[in-house]
């Protein structure tokens, strides 16, 4: 293993080769005892034999007995936007208002968040950060923003948010309304119930508000095209235009079968590119998702089943169920505190019916394809950005250690709050 200090001594644009390593390109079969050459932050060569002339001047990283993978992508987090949920000053995901499409998560990202290095240390090089926390199922949570803003893709390394930027507007976030009879009394901190008729009226009102907002955005679009003399720029409406033009997808959060079905109706009616997020109980909607070519972002596989009569492995086997339906999907933890557990969740899914190759793709290339970044990220191929991780084993195994990481060809430190506390207390007299 290369010493961390030596590895970090590499210049950002310095050429290096990882040799004698088992390469997992993801889009092709693994290559044993091979090399990857990196120049100017991109992969220059991949293979068992690289011409000696191409290697001239390149630093050597010995990978004998180790494995090289593309960096993993967490497709749903709040990284950089929320630190301690009970301290309001550290939370930047609670904007007021029902519609905030002009808000971009990226520009509020705190590069010094402790969650960033902790997440990075487990092999995750990129993440989607969300402008709001999706509703947790209780009606009180569902009463928030319907369009909280724009989700952004970031690298988990950089001094500023500008340096971390991968894709400023990766998608528009939509929290789709749901008929929710459960409530939560924050004053008494107790759950409760409301009548279905009341919950349905609330749902219908929210659906109308969402539809009316899209109608307003289309009216703004027509007025702009007409170049009327009284036309005035509206930043919120401007932010909706890429969505209406099909240039930016909408990530629609919808958990259960009824909500997913309504969300698919909405996507079809509005003629927008859609991705369904935090899918948990898709039921018969899987066939329609496949027919409409709507991909999914699956959440925490380790959470408990929602209903008392659900099988214990309901969430463990969800990825396999979605895979068998022929739907492209990727994985996201939907939070910060467990963002580092992303590969473990893929490993659990692989243990409950999801083919191992599909689990690795859900962590890498499938996410890159869903976010429109596959030309540069998600696999180890010539010409792609060198987001790489070097491990001592299979990334789906809990015991595997990430030994080295490169983001855009730059070596990145793997120390973090967890490792510092471990070192501190293991050295205690």
Secondary structure, DSSP 4 states (H G I P E B T S, - for coil): ---HHHHHTS-TT--EEEEEEEEE-SSS--EEEEEEEEETTEEEEEES---HHHHTT-EEEE-TT-EEEEPEEEEEE-TTTBS-TT-GGGB----SSSB-TT-BSGGG--TT-HHHHHHHTTTEEEEEE-SSPPP-SSHHHHTS-SB-EEEEEEES--SSHHHHEEEEEEEEEEE------EEEETTTTEEEE--HHHHHHHHHHHHHHHHHHHHHHHHHHHHHHHT-TT----HHHHHHHHHHTTSSEEEEE--BHHHHHHHHHHHHHHT--EEEES--B-TTHHHHHHHHT-EEEE--TTSPPSSTTS-TTTTTTHHHHHHHTT--EEE--SSSTTGGGHHHHHHHHHHTT--HHHHHHHHTHHHHHHTT-TTTSSS--TTSB--EEEESS-TTSTT--EEEEEETTEE-----HHHHHHHHHHT--
